[in-house]
Amino acid sequence: GAGVSQTPSNKVTEKGKYVELRCDPISGHTALYWYRQSLGQGPEFLIYFQGTGAADDSGLPNDRFFAVRPEGSVSTLKIQRTERGDSAVYLCASSLMLQETQYFGPGTRLLVL
Amino acid sequence: ELKVEQNPLFLSMQEGKNYTIYCNYSTTSDRLYWYRQDPGKSLESLFVLLSNGAVKQEGRLMASLDTKARLSTLHITAAVHDLSATYFCAVVPYSGTYKYIFGTGTRLKVLA
């Protein structure tokens, strides 16, 4: 079956612009995670959803970052007033249930100029 | 604040040799995960360890968890070039949430 997909694969934007990153999890997976990975670092937790609700958003760096999962499937990570420091690879992962194997998407590489 | 430390950060080894990667964490947890990441690619789940003393093996890789020592090991037996990648451990602390905290990674290079 299809794995986790993320769009776009690459996004170049200018400082101050708004961006949306999309994640399509594996069908039937209830848990969905967003991470940010900088070069040479491990993934940094941002937020996770159990169903439609954000169960823990403590990793979001500030209020410019927001994520939704309105129907318990697709999720969108939204970044307002982008800054150069937001440049990173944004990874999405899903799992059938919490504590089970996470399946990662290919990531969206965001570059803020 | 939970810290997850891996060592070594970089490992270069010859084919056929054995080695161990260590993952130490600073808080109570019995949920630890190992992942592999190839250059420019996303992460692939290797092992899920959910109890003290858990041991999992797949091919040349074996992972174990000692929750009392707050330590997990990833042992490589008779390394082959295809194992070259970056390996991450991740811990989910006891805190009522399923927030994964990743280590900094161990970059493994197996020389032919």
Backbone of each chain as ProteinMPNN parsed JSONL, in Angstrom:
{"seq_chain_A": "GAGVSQTPSNKVTEKGKYVELRCDPISGHTALYWYRQSLGQGPEFLIYFQGTGAADDSGLPNDRFFAVRPEGSVSTLKIQRTERGDSAVYLCASSLMLQETQYFGPGTRLLVL", "coords_chain_A": {"N_chain_A": [[0.818, -1.193, 0.0], [0.212, 2.378, -0.172], [2.653, 4.622, 1.108], [3.514, 7.102, 3.592], [2.934, 10.31, 2.403], [4.258, 13.484, 1.38], [3.787, 16.865, 0.588], [4.745, 20.13, -0.624], [7.695, 18.588, -2.142], [9.903, 20.156, -2.111], [10.331, 23.505, -1.044], [10.742, 26.831, -1.688], [10.9, 29.972, -0.298], [10.327, 33.424, 0.5], [11.595, 35.43, 3.119], [9.276, 36.252, 5.62], [7.022, 35.419, 4.283], [4.097, 33.267, 4.005], [3.677, 29.772, 4.521], [2.446, 26.501, 3.655], [2.556, 23.156, 4.548], [1.978, 19.86, 3.567], [0.73, 16.712, 4.719], [0.065, 13.374, 3.995], [-1.06, 10.705, 5.625], [-0.561, 7.145, 6.18], [-3.324, 5.202, 5.256], [-5.82, 4.783, 7.676], [-4.176, 5.07, 9.85], [-4.008, 6.311, 13.078], [-2.423, 8.0, 14.575], [-0.406, 10.872, 14.093], [2.545, 12.584, 13.342], [4.607, 15.493, 13.431], [7.857, 16.586, 12.608], [10.942, 18.433, 12.738], [13.924, 18.651, 10.979], [17.202, 19.583, 11.071], [20.28, 20.065, 9.252], [22.523, 17.459, 9.868], [21.497, 16.888, 12.336], [19.315, 15.234, 14.722], [15.806, 14.371, 14.273], [13.521, 16.838, 15.39], [10.963, 17.043, 17.644], [7.745, 18.363, 16.92], [4.823, 18.419, 16.975], [2.061, 16.265, 17.792], [-0.758, 14.359, 16.644], [-3.627, 12.652, 17.741], [-5.982, 11.082, 16.202], [-8.206, 13.634, 15.374], [-7.458, 15.624, 17.081], [-4.922, 17.745, 18.476], [-2.643, 16.243, 20.376], [-0.315, 16.839, 21.715], [1.38, 19.727, 21.516], [3.7, 20.849, 22.246], [6.208, 21.103, 21.132], [6.188, 22.977, 19.113], [7.822, 25.813, 17.905], [7.098, 28.533, 18.261], [4.372, 30.939, 18.151], [4.066, 31.304, 15.431], [3.891, 28.978, 14.169], [1.622, 26.449, 13.278], [-0.617, 23.676, 13.286], [-2.951, 21.475, 11.705], [-5.495, 18.931, 11.611], [-8.069, 18.224, 10.402], [-9.949, 16.179, 9.669], [-8.996, 13.918, 10.697], [-7.201, 12.625, 9.095], [-5.452, 13.696, 6.619], [-2.916, 16.121, 7.262], [-1.947, 19.509, 7.877], [0.784, 21.608, 8.129], [1.365, 24.815, 9.157], [3.105, 27.772, 8.576], [3.647, 30.983, 9.558], [4.814, 34.234, 8.548], [7.538, 33.6, 7.753], [10.914, 32.839, 8.73], [14.483, 32.992, 8.237], [15.688, 31.116, 9.834], [13.836, 29.098, 9.936], [14.345, 27.371, 7.955], [14.716, 24.078, 6.98], [14.348, 20.465, 6.978], [11.137, 19.236, 6.95], [9.505, 16.733, 8.511], [7.045, 14.213, 8.364], [5.258, 11.723, 10.125], [3.449, 8.656, 10.56], [1.48, 6.404, 12.558], [-0.146, 3.313, 13.294], [-1.275, 3.048, 15.801], [-0.605, 4.814, 18.868], [2.68, 4.359, 20.183], [3.322, 2.312, 18.5], [5.08, 1.195, 15.512], [6.508, 3.881, 13.751], [5.979, 5.362, 10.604], [7.735, 7.104, 8.286], [7.391, 9.96, 6.162], [8.768, 11.275, 3.033], [9.607, 13.847, 3.512], [9.572, 17.48, 3.519], [11.549, 19.842, 2.087], [12.354, 22.885, 3.24], [13.263, 26.097, 2.328], [14.1, 29.225, 3.333], [14.567, 32.321, 2.065]], "CA_chain_A": [[0.0, 0.0, 0.0], [0.934, 3.639, -0.244], [3.258, 5.072, 2.348], [3.243, 8.492, 3.953], [3.39, 11.234, 1.374], [4.338, 14.879, 1.791], [3.908, 17.821, -0.507], [5.638, 19.801, -1.734], [8.946, 17.971, -1.705], [10.79, 21.296, -1.872], [9.648, 24.791, -1.039], [11.599, 27.991, -1.504], [10.064, 31.132, -0.049], [11.051, 34.605, 0.977], [11.377, 35.818, 4.516], [8.038, 36.985, 5.855], [5.895, 34.801, 3.598], [3.335, 32.189, 4.656], [3.772, 28.496, 3.803], [1.692, 25.35, 4.139], [3.157, 21.875, 4.213], [0.913, 18.87, 3.672], [1.105, 15.33, 4.997], [-0.963, 12.342, 3.831], [-0.574, 9.524, 6.348], [-1.04, 5.847, 5.72], [-4.749, 5.079, 5.543], [-6.168, 4.062, 8.894], [-3.285, 5.412, 10.956], [-4.664, 7.309, 13.922], [-1.435, 8.938, 15.117], [0.356, 11.586, 13.079], [3.585, 13.391, 13.969], [5.444, 16.408, 12.663], [9.195, 16.834, 13.117], [11.806, 19.298, 11.939], [15.286, 18.145, 11.029], [18.252, 20.43, 10.495], [21.402, 19.28, 8.729], [23.417, 16.873, 10.857], [20.815, 16.75, 13.622], [18.188, 14.317, 14.776], [14.498, 15.037, 14.166], [13.05, 17.596, 16.556], [9.505, 16.921, 17.752], [6.952, 19.594, 16.857], [3.444, 18.217, 17.4], [1.444, 15.045, 17.311], [-2.21, 14.242, 16.668], [-4.296, 11.373, 17.917], [-7.252, 11.432, 15.565], [-8.272, 15.019, 14.894], [-6.982, 16.576, 18.064], [-3.493, 17.842, 18.766], [-2.456, 15.704, 21.718], [0.831, 17.51, 22.327], [1.975, 20.686, 20.575], [4.726, 21.547, 23.025], [7.419, 21.278, 20.343], [6.088, 24.092, 18.174], [8.781, 26.802, 18.423], [6.436, 29.789, 18.644], [3.004, 31.007, 17.624], [4.018, 31.378, 13.97], [3.682, 27.604, 13.706], [0.316, 25.891, 13.627], [-0.925, 22.482, 12.49], [-4.327, 20.996, 11.811], [-5.815, 17.616, 11.043], [-9.511, 18.39, 10.615], [-10.772, 14.986, 9.497], [-8.284, 12.763, 11.248], [-6.36, 11.978, 8.099], [-4.456, 14.649, 6.127], [-2.548, 17.198, 8.18], [-1.236, 20.641, 7.284], [1.611, 22.426, 9.013], [1.309, 26.175, 8.631], [4.119, 28.653, 9.147], [3.42, 32.39, 9.195], [5.952, 35.177, 8.65], [8.708, 32.73, 7.804], [12.234, 33.407, 9.008], [15.549, 32.161, 7.659], [15.926, 30.019, 10.77], [12.847, 28.043, 9.736], [14.835, 26.482, 6.901], [14.98, 22.729, 7.504], [13.475, 19.449, 6.386], [9.995, 18.975, 7.814], [9.143, 15.33, 8.358], [5.773, 13.751, 8.905], [5.227, 10.278, 10.358], [2.172, 8.16, 11.088], [1.487, 5.047, 13.108], [-1.49, 2.768, 13.44], [-1.654, 3.514, 17.133], [0.543, 5.32, 19.622], [3.707, 3.423, 20.631], [3.656, 1.356, 17.449], [6.078, 1.638, 14.538], [6.242, 5.091, 12.99], [6.383, 5.347, 9.199], [8.047, 8.481, 7.929], [7.311, 10.436, 4.799], [10.057, 11.695, 2.472], [9.968, 15.171, 4.001], [9.537, 18.704, 2.704], [12.736, 20.67, 2.332], [11.956, 24.293, 3.206], [14.349, 27.072, 2.299], [13.617, 30.602, 3.46], [15.637, 33.22, 1.615]], "C_chain_A": [[0.854, 1.246, 0.0], [1.488, 3.988, 1.124], [2.802, 6.472, 2.676], [3.764, 9.394, 2.83], [3.356, 12.661, 1.896], [4.487, 15.747, 0.556], [4.0, 19.236, 0.042], [6.895, 19.096, -1.235], [9.99, 19.05, -1.39], [9.966, 22.576, -1.919], [10.668, 25.879, -0.764], [10.688, 29.2, -1.343], [10.92, 32.284, 0.441], [10.68, 34.871, 2.43], [10.096, 36.633, 4.622], [6.812, 36.368, 5.199], [5.267, 33.693, 4.445], [3.491, 30.908, 3.834], [2.89, 27.449, 4.474], [2.363, 24.086, 3.644], [2.123, 20.791, 4.498], [1.463, 17.48, 3.924], [-0.115, 14.424, 4.809], [-0.474, 11.071, 4.513], [-1.053, 8.239, 5.681], [-2.501, 5.699, 6.159], [-4.991, 4.246, 6.798], [-5.272, 4.352, 10.08], [-3.896, 6.55, 11.765], [-3.691, 8.365, 14.434], [-0.629, 9.554, 13.979], [1.274, 12.56, 13.78], [4.224, 14.326, 12.944], [6.769, 16.606, 13.387], [9.899, 17.829, 12.199], [13.226, 18.768, 12.098], [16.231, 19.105, 10.32], [19.427, 19.548, 10.121], [22.282, 18.769, 9.861], [22.8, 16.672, 12.224], [19.751, 15.658, 13.558], [16.879, 15.073, 14.608], [14.101, 15.671, 15.494], [11.53, 17.547, 16.564], [8.839, 18.284, 17.681], [5.583, 19.393, 17.492], [3.009, 16.827, 17.013], [-0.071, 15.077, 17.525], [-2.607, 12.796, 16.957], [-5.72, 11.606, 17.395], [-7.188, 12.868, 15.07], [-7.627, 16.012, 15.832], [-5.48, 16.557, 18.235], [-3.28, 17.407, 20.205], [-1.309, 16.388, 22.456], [1.451, 18.421, 21.28], [3.128, 21.438, 21.228], [6.022, 21.777, 22.252], [7.348, 22.396, 19.324], [6.919, 25.251, 18.707], [8.139, 28.096, 18.914], [5.075, 29.853, 17.953], [2.937, 31.264, 16.121], [3.717, 30.008, 13.358], [2.327, 27.097, 14.194], [0.06, 24.669, 12.758], [-2.354, 22.052, 12.74], [-4.448, 19.623, 11.193], [-7.341, 17.455, 11.145], [-10.35, 17.122, 10.501], [-10.06, 13.728, 9.965], [-7.44, 12.011, 10.254], [-5.246, 12.941, 7.688], [-4.184, 15.72, 7.184], [-1.793, 18.274, 7.412], [-0.484, 21.367, 8.369], [1.709, 23.807, 8.379], [2.342, 27.025, 9.348], [3.868, 30.06, 8.628], [4.72, 33.164, 9.32], [7.272, 34.406, 8.752], [9.994, 33.513, 8.036], [13.288, 32.449, 8.448], [15.841, 30.959, 8.549], [14.917, 28.889, 10.681], [13.292, 27.05, 8.669], [15.268, 25.159, 7.506], [14.194, 21.739, 6.655], [12.372, 19.157, 7.393], [9.484, 17.575, 7.487], [7.79, 15.049, 9.008], [5.867, 12.237, 9.086], [3.84, 9.886, 10.848], [2.366, 6.764, 11.643], [0.046, 4.606, 13.328], [-2.093, 3.196, 14.786], [-0.397, 4.076, 17.791], [1.382, 4.138, 20.097], [4.035, 2.349, 19.599], [4.628, 1.984, 16.442], [5.627, 2.896, 13.81], [6.768, 4.925, 11.571], [6.54, 6.797, 8.766], [7.805, 8.746, 6.447], [8.667, 10.912, 4.32], [10.506, 13.08, 2.918], [9.717, 16.278, 2.992], [10.742, 19.533, 3.083], [12.331, 22.123, 2.148], [13.189, 25.179, 3.258], [13.741, 28.464, 2.323], [14.766, 31.544, 3.121], [15.553, 34.596, 2.281]], "O_chain_A": [[2.073, 1.178, 0.153], [0.884, 3.695, 2.156], [1.828, 6.971, 2.113], [4.898, 9.247, 2.374], [2.533, 13.006, 2.744], [5.206, 15.413, -0.385], [3.396, 19.529, 1.074], [7.127, 19.021, -0.029], [10.841, 18.875, -0.518], [9.038, 22.714, -2.716], [11.365, 25.86, 0.25], [9.802, 29.425, -2.167], [12.098, 32.115, 0.755], [9.577, 34.561, 2.879], [9.853, 37.559, 3.848], [5.684, 36.744, 5.516], [5.825, 33.252, 5.449], [3.444, 30.945, 2.604], [2.625, 27.5, 5.675], [2.696, 23.965, 2.465], [1.472, 20.802, 5.543], [2.522, 17.113, 3.415], [-1.179, 14.664, 5.379], [0.446, 10.425, 4.013], [-1.847, 8.263, 4.74], [-2.859, 6.031, 7.289], [-4.443, 3.155, 6.957], [-5.567, 3.93, 11.199], [-4.253, 7.599, 11.229], [-4.088, 9.5, 14.699], [-0.223, 8.872, 13.037], [0.861, 13.275, 14.692], [4.36, 13.997, 11.766], [6.811, 16.772, 14.606], [9.507, 18.034, 11.051], [13.673, 18.474, 13.207], [16.077, 19.397, 9.134], [19.557, 18.425, 10.608], [22.732, 19.541, 10.708], [23.499, 16.323, 13.175], [19.346, 15.223, 12.48], [16.843, 16.291, 14.782], [14.321, 15.108, 16.567], [10.885, 17.961, 15.601], [9.301, 19.244, 18.298], [5.217, 20.103, 18.429], [3.504, 16.258, 16.04], [-0.583, 15.72, 18.441], [-1.985, 11.853, 16.469], [-6.545, 12.238, 18.054], [-6.221, 13.265, 14.421], [-7.284, 17.122, 15.426], [-4.841, 15.508, 18.154], [-3.678, 18.102, 21.14], [-1.332, 16.5, 23.681], [1.984, 17.95, 20.276], [3.483, 22.538, 20.803], [6.855, 22.575, 22.683], [8.367, 22.734, 18.72], [6.742, 25.641, 19.86], [8.605, 28.686, 19.889], [4.682, 28.921, 17.251], [1.842, 31.427, 15.583], [3.342, 29.899, 12.19], [1.944, 27.288, 15.349], [0.483, 24.637, 11.602], [-2.899, 22.235, 13.828], [-3.63, 19.207, 10.373], [-7.826, 16.622, 11.911], [-11.372, 17.005, 11.178], [-10.48, 12.612, 9.659], [-7.006, 10.89, 10.52], [-4.204, 12.993, 8.342], [-5.085, 16.162, 7.897], [-1.096, 17.995, 6.436], [-1.048, 21.705, 9.41], [2.087, 23.947, 7.216], [2.442, 27.0, 10.575], [3.875, 30.303, 7.421], [5.608, 32.803, 10.093], [8.018, 34.552, 9.72], [10.146, 34.659, 7.612], [13.024, 31.269, 8.219], [16.206, 29.894, 8.051], [15.113, 27.833, 11.283], [12.672, 25.999, 8.502], [16.083, 25.121, 8.428], [13.47, 22.123, 5.736], [12.648, 18.863, 8.557], [9.092, 17.277, 6.36], [7.457, 15.589, 10.063], [6.495, 11.552, 8.278], [3.142, 10.684, 11.474], [3.285, 6.04, 11.258], [-0.853, 5.424, 13.521], [-3.24, 3.634, 14.879], [0.722, 3.845, 17.331], [0.859, 3.059, 20.375], [4.948, 1.552, 19.815], [4.946, 3.17, 16.53], [4.503, 2.967, 13.312], [7.867, 4.41, 11.362], [5.614, 7.603, 8.864], [7.99, 7.872, 5.6], [9.62, 10.954, 5.098], [11.665, 13.448, 2.721], [9.658, 16.048, 1.785], [10.934, 19.883, 4.247], [12.005, 22.548, 1.04], [14.047, 25.023, 4.127], [12.963, 28.831, 1.443], [15.797, 31.562, 3.795], [16.381, 35.465, 2.008]]}, "seq_chain_B": "ELKVEQNPLFLSMQEGKNYTIYCNYSTTSDRLYWYRQDPGKSLESLFVLLSNGAVKQEGRLMASLDTKARLSTLHITAAVHDLSATYFCAVVPYSGTYKYIFGTGTRLKVLA", "coords_chain_B": {"N_chain_B": [[14.871, 18.675, 31.641], [14.563, 16.297, 29.103], [17.28, 14.424, 27.928], [18.844, 12.838, 25.209], [21.442, 10.928, 24.398], [23.846, 9.858, 22.083], [26.518, 7.655, 21.391], [29.28, 6.314, 19.596], [29.437, 9.537, 17.838], [30.271, 9.451, 15.308], [31.298, 6.778, 13.3], [33.654, 4.764, 11.868], [34.198, 1.808, 10.276], [35.605, -1.395, 9.495], [34.556, -3.768, 7.028], [33.093, -6.803, 8.14], [33.726, -6.553, 10.791], [32.76, -6.197, 14.29], [30.627, -4.029, 16.2], [29.37, -1.684, 18.673], [26.75, 0.608, 19.172], [25.794, 3.198, 21.366], [23.06, 4.369, 23.325], [22.086, 6.695, 25.519], [19.809, 7.917, 27.964], [18.077, 10.463, 29.825], [15.866, 10.323, 31.51], [13.064, 8.616, 33.077], [11.934, 5.866, 31.275], [10.403, 3.331, 29.29], [10.204, 2.938, 26.655], [11.624, 2.749, 23.694], [13.14, 3.475, 20.571], [14.646, 2.564, 17.492], [16.074, 3.935, 14.536], [16.915, 4.131, 11.071], [18.691, 6.196, 8.789], [19.328, 6.992, 5.517], [21.6, 8.91, 3.479], [20.149, 11.945, 2.476], [17.644, 10.877, 2.537], [14.521, 9.748, 4.084], [13.51, 8.624, 7.401], [13.753, 5.254, 8.535], [12.092, 2.801, 10.321], [13.644, 0.637, 12.621], [13.756, -0.911, 15.078], [11.504, -1.564, 17.791], [11.363, -1.134, 21.15], [9.92, -2.077, 24.062], [10.018, -2.729, 26.751], [11.8, -3.385, 29.809], [14.819, -5.094, 29.365], [14.184, -5.947, 26.875], [14.957, -7.411, 23.762], [15.766, -7.238, 20.407], [16.255, -8.57, 17.149], [17.497, -8.262, 13.855], [18.69, -9.471, 11.047], [21.981, -8.453, 10.729], [21.888, -6.728, 12.837], [21.281, -6.0, 16.241], [19.259, -4.986, 18.891], [18.969, -3.755, 22.213], [17.484, -3.123, 25.462], [17.949, -1.542, 28.519], [16.312, -0.481, 31.071], [16.803, 0.29, 33.657], [19.422, 1.162, 33.716], [19.066, 3.133, 31.925], [19.717, 2.873, 29.208], [20.288, 1.951, 25.874], [21.426, -0.357, 23.441], [22.801, -0.789, 20.199], [23.837, -3.324, 18.394], [26.21, -4.288, 16.03], [26.9, -6.873, 13.886], [29.492, -8.413, 12.155], [29.911, -6.377, 10.053], [28.648, -4.979, 6.985], [28.983, -3.191, 3.867], [26.5, -2.144, 3.099], [25.268, -1.409, 5.43], [26.025, 1.12, 6.008], [25.038, 4.23, 7.118], [23.049, 6.697, 8.892], [22.242, 6.277, 12.251], [19.606, 6.542, 14.495], [18.444, 6.821, 17.836], [15.396, 6.985, 19.69], [13.425, 8.239, 22.329], [10.555, 7.828, 24.343], [9.364, 9.557, 26.927], [8.154, 8.891, 30.32], [5.477, 10.612, 30.75], [2.885, 11.034, 30.276], [2.469, 11.659, 27.686], [3.038, 11.057, 24.181], [5.478, 11.962, 23.086], [8.214, 11.924, 21.06], [11.649, 11.884, 21.627], [14.559, 12.465, 19.992], [17.891, 11.171, 19.599], [21.158, 12.518, 18.747], [22.213, 11.113, 16.713], [24.18, 8.545, 15.1], [26.651, 8.384, 12.853], [27.417, 6.005, 10.638], [29.989, 4.464, 8.878], [30.884, 1.959, 6.764], [33.679, 0.412, 5.695], [34.848, -1.037, 2.724]], "CA_chain_B": [[14.678, 18.44, 30.21], [15.066, 15.004, 28.678], [18.389, 14.397, 26.982], [19.139, 11.549, 24.606], [22.796, 11.042, 23.87], [24.376, 8.693, 21.393], [27.937, 7.625, 21.086], [29.93, 7.51, 19.095], [28.699, 10.33, 16.874], [30.735, 9.014, 14.001], [31.975, 5.493, 13.412], [34.15, 4.199, 10.627], [34.626, 0.453, 10.611], [35.884, -2.271, 8.362], [33.623, -4.872, 6.815], [33.383, -8.022, 8.883], [33.96, -6.268, 12.217], [31.613, -5.988, 15.174], [30.697, -2.807, 17.0], [28.141, -1.331, 19.385], [26.357, 2.013, 19.321], [25.13, 3.367, 22.648], [22.059, 5.425, 23.454], [21.78, 6.985, 26.921], [18.779, 8.929, 28.112], [18.176, 11.051, 31.169], [14.637, 10.259, 32.294], [12.443, 7.293, 33.128], [11.203, 5.458, 30.073], [10.592, 1.954, 28.821], [9.806, 2.938, 25.253], [12.775, 3.23, 22.933], [13.017, 3.135, 19.159], [15.826, 2.774, 16.654], [15.776, 4.256, 13.151], [18.038, 4.279, 10.141], [18.473, 7.226, 7.769], [20.336, 7.075, 4.47], [21.808, 10.314, 3.084], [19.12, 12.553, 1.637], [16.392, 10.103, 2.62], [13.8, 9.852, 5.341], [13.853, 7.634, 8.417], [13.153, 3.921, 8.452], [12.058, 2.175, 11.634], [14.368, -0.627, 12.748], [13.333, -1.691, 16.235], [10.657, -0.983, 18.82], [11.682, -1.801, 22.412], [8.857, -1.576, 24.938], [10.103, -3.188, 28.138], [13.151, -3.609, 30.295], [15.347, -6.386, 28.948], [13.76, -6.286, 25.511], [16.011, -7.623, 22.772], [15.241, -7.493, 19.069], [17.327, -8.798, 16.181], [17.122, -8.315, 12.451], [19.91, -9.589, 10.257], [23.231, -8.185, 11.447], [21.642, -5.735, 13.867], [20.557, -6.425, 17.435], [19.033, -3.882, 19.811], [18.541, -4.154, 23.546], [17.083, -2.014, 26.316], [18.104, -1.668, 29.966], [15.646, 0.73, 31.558], [17.394, 0.708, 34.933], [20.621, 1.921, 33.36], [18.657, 4.144, 30.938], [20.674, 2.619, 28.143], [19.996, 0.998, 24.81], [22.559, -0.606, 22.562], [22.568, -1.329, 18.859], [25.052, -4.077, 18.098], [26.39, -4.633, 14.616], [27.721, -8.074, 13.756], [30.077, -8.65, 10.819], [29.379, -5.26, 9.256], [28.775, -4.932, 5.528], [28.916, -1.822, 3.361], [25.103, -1.703, 3.027], [24.833, -0.871, 6.721], [26.442, 2.526, 6.11], [23.861, 5.095, 7.265], [22.996, 7.318, 10.216], [21.319, 5.561, 13.126], [19.048, 7.364, 15.564], [17.53, 6.271, 18.829], [14.387, 7.943, 20.141], [12.852, 7.841, 23.601], [9.3, 8.442, 24.752], [9.441, 9.576, 28.396], [6.943, 8.741, 31.115], [4.964, 11.943, 31.08], [1.504, 11.124, 29.823], [2.423, 12.051, 26.291], [3.834, 10.23, 23.281], [6.413, 12.854, 22.423], [9.463, 11.234, 20.807], [12.853, 12.709, 21.683], [15.592, 11.775, 19.231], [19.295, 11.44, 19.824], [21.827, 13.285, 17.697], [22.539, 10.215, 15.608], [25.514, 7.978, 14.911], [26.894, 8.218, 11.42], [28.224, 4.802, 10.452], [30.564, 4.228, 7.558], [31.532, 0.655, 6.704], [34.653, 0.428, 4.613], [35.022, -2.334, 2.068]], "C_chain_B": [[15.303, 17.109, 29.831], [16.192, 15.148, 27.672], [18.601, 12.973, 26.495], [20.486, 11.669, 23.903], [23.235, 9.734, 23.227], [25.887, 8.794, 21.306], [28.329, 6.282, 20.521], [29.03, 8.303, 18.148], [29.06, 9.924, 15.457], [31.532, 7.738, 14.182], [32.364, 5.009, 12.025], [34.7, 2.821, 10.944], [34.822, -0.373, 9.347], [34.787, -3.316, 8.237], [34.064, -6.082, 7.628], [33.587, -7.808, 10.369], [32.647, -6.095, 12.966], [31.772, -4.667, 15.905], [29.348, -2.539, 17.644], [27.965, 0.175, 19.436], [25.532, 2.128, 20.597], [24.167, 4.554, 22.626], [21.711, 5.567, 24.93], [20.707, 8.054, 27.001], [18.631, 9.293, 29.585], [16.906, 10.973, 32.004], [14.045, 8.864, 32.247], [11.662, 7.017, 31.857], [11.417, 3.978, 29.827], [10.13, 1.822, 27.37], [10.924, 3.571, 24.443], [12.737, 2.648, 21.531], [14.338, 3.403, 18.459], [15.383, 2.968, 15.205], [17.074, 4.319, 12.369], [17.683, 5.376, 9.139], [19.632, 7.207, 6.794], [20.448, 8.522, 4.013], [20.728, 10.814, 2.141], [17.781, 11.853, 1.683], [15.712, 10.322, 3.963], [14.186, 8.717, 6.28], [13.081, 6.344, 8.22], [13.213, 3.301, 9.836], [12.798, 0.847, 11.61], [13.802, -1.488, 13.88], [12.441, -0.855, 17.151], [10.885, -1.792, 20.093], [10.767, -1.235, 23.481], [8.906, -2.134, 26.355], [11.553, -3.389, 28.524], [13.61, -5.006, 29.89], [14.958, -6.791, 27.543], [14.975, -6.408, 24.603], [15.338, -7.952, 21.444], [16.416, -7.667, 18.112], [16.751, -8.865, 14.784], [18.402, -8.336, 11.648], [21.149, -9.379, 11.121], [23.084, -7.18, 12.578], [20.858, -6.347, 15.028], [20.462, -5.252, 18.394], [18.546, -4.423, 21.141], [18.242, -2.918, 24.373], [17.264, -2.389, 27.776], [17.528, -0.399, 30.574], [16.22, 1.211, 32.886], [18.648, 1.552, 34.702], [20.304, 3.071, 32.414], [19.58, 4.082, 29.729], [20.099, 1.628, 27.144], [21.244, 0.835, 23.96], [22.073, -1.149, 21.227], [23.868, -2.004, 18.445], [25.066, -4.5, 16.632], [27.338, -5.821, 14.543], [28.189, -8.229, 12.314], [29.561, -7.632, 9.812], [29.629, -5.453, 7.75], [28.518, -3.503, 5.074], [27.488, -1.273, 3.365], [24.569, -1.164, 4.345], [25.248, 0.586, 6.925], [25.212, 3.428, 6.07], [24.019, 5.843, 8.58], [21.915, 6.626, 11.029], [20.905, 6.481, 14.276], [18.302, 6.483, 16.56], [16.557, 7.383, 19.221], [13.707, 7.373, 21.374], [11.519, 8.546, 23.793], [9.268, 8.412, 26.271], [8.096, 9.292, 29.035], [6.427, 10.132, 31.465], [3.534, 12.121, 30.618], [1.356, 11.551, 28.39], [3.285, 11.117, 25.468], [4.745, 11.095, 22.417], [7.749, 12.142, 22.285], [10.624, 12.23, 20.852], [13.984, 11.91, 21.044], [16.984, 12.13, 19.734], [19.894, 12.161, 18.629], [22.267, 12.422, 16.529], [23.977, 9.724, 15.652], [25.687, 7.718, 13.428], [27.887, 7.081, 11.234], [28.699, 4.69, 9.011], [31.307, 2.903, 7.596], [32.406, 0.613, 5.465], [34.842, -0.968, 4.05], [36.447, -2.849, 2.191]], "O_chain_B": [[16.444, 16.826, 30.196], [16.083, 15.888, 26.694], [18.543, 12.022, 27.275], [20.637, 12.418, 22.938], [23.016, 8.65, 23.768], [26.451, 9.879, 21.167], [27.79, 5.244, 20.906], [27.991, 7.809, 17.709], [28.255, 10.042, 14.533], [32.342, 7.625, 15.102], [31.526, 4.864, 11.135], [35.578, 2.685, 11.796], [34.273, -0.074, 8.287], [34.165, -3.699, 9.229], [35.257, -6.345, 7.781], [33.62, -8.772, 11.134], [31.587, -5.88, 12.379], [32.886, -4.232, 16.198], [28.323, -3.081, 17.231], [28.908, 0.919, 19.708], [24.684, 1.282, 20.883], [24.423, 5.584, 22.003], [21.114, 4.669, 25.522], [20.694, 8.99, 26.201], [19.012, 8.529, 30.471], [16.873, 11.512, 33.11], [14.482, 8.025, 31.46], [10.839, 7.823, 31.423], [12.484, 3.437, 30.12], [9.723, 0.75, 26.921], [11.14, 4.781, 24.502], [12.358, 1.496, 21.324], [15.054, 4.347, 18.791], [14.479, 2.297, 14.707], [18.158, 4.526, 12.914], [16.54, 5.483, 8.694], [20.785, 7.383, 7.187], [19.492, 9.286, 4.144], [20.43, 10.179, 1.13], [16.872, 12.208, 0.933], [16.246, 10.983, 4.854], [15.091, 7.938, 5.979], [11.924, 6.34, 7.799], [14.274, 3.278, 10.459], [12.613, 0.035, 10.705], [13.42, -2.639, 13.67], [12.59, 0.361, 17.273], [10.632, -2.996, 20.118], [10.826, -0.043, 23.781], [7.924, -2.023, 27.089], [12.424, -3.544, 27.667], [12.877, -5.981, 30.054], [15.352, -7.856, 27.067], [15.903, -5.603, 24.675], [14.468, -8.819, 21.364], [17.442, -7.0, 18.244], [15.684, -9.432, 14.549], [19.117, -7.337, 11.575], [21.332, -10.06, 12.131], [24.075, -6.821, 13.214], [19.908, -7.105, 14.829], [21.463, -4.596, 18.682], [17.813, -5.41, 21.2], [18.676, -1.813, 24.047], [16.788, -3.434, 28.218], [18.186, 0.641, 30.588], [16.138, 2.396, 33.209], [18.895, 2.529, 35.409], [21.172, 3.896, 32.129], [20.141, 5.086, 29.291], [19.508, 0.613, 27.511], [22.018, 1.776, 23.783], [21.075, -1.866, 21.145], [24.87, -1.341, 18.18], [24.079, -4.994, 16.088], [28.447, -5.775, 15.075], [27.392, -8.183, 11.377], [28.872, -7.974, 8.851], [30.645, -5.998, 7.319], [27.918, -2.705, 5.795], [27.28, -0.083, 3.603], [23.517, -0.524, 4.368], [24.858, 1.21, 7.912], [24.441, 3.398, 5.111], [25.001, 5.651, 9.299], [20.802, 6.417, 10.547], [21.739, 7.105, 14.932], [17.62, 5.531, 16.182], [16.865, 8.569, 19.095], [13.447, 6.173, 21.454], [11.371, 9.719, 23.449], [9.153, 7.334, 26.854], [7.045, 9.425, 28.408], [6.922, 10.752, 32.406], [3.028, 13.242, 30.575], [0.243, 11.782, 27.919], [4.171, 10.454, 26.006], [4.775, 10.974, 21.192], [8.361, 11.789, 23.292], [10.588, 13.276, 20.203], [14.322, 10.817, 21.499], [17.226, 13.232, 20.226], [19.221, 12.385, 17.623], [22.649, 12.936, 15.478], [24.868, 10.397, 16.171], [24.956, 6.929, 12.83], [29.049, 7.184, 11.625], [27.921, 4.806, 8.064], [32.25, 2.738, 8.369], [31.93, 0.759, 4.339], [34.979, -1.946, 4.786], [36.758, -3.93, 1.691]]}, "name": "protein", "num_of_chains": 2, "seq": "GAGVSQTPSNKVTEKGKYVELRCDPISGHTALYWYRQSLGQGPEFLIYFQGTGAADDSGLPNDRFFAVRPEGSVSTLKIQRTERGDSAVYLCASSLMLQETQYFGPGTRLLVLELKVEQNPLFLSMQEGKNYTIYCNYSTTSDRLYWYRQDPGKSLESLFVLLSNGAVKQEGRLMASLDTKARLSTLHITAAVHDLSATYFCAVVPYSGTYKYIFGTGTRLKVLA"}
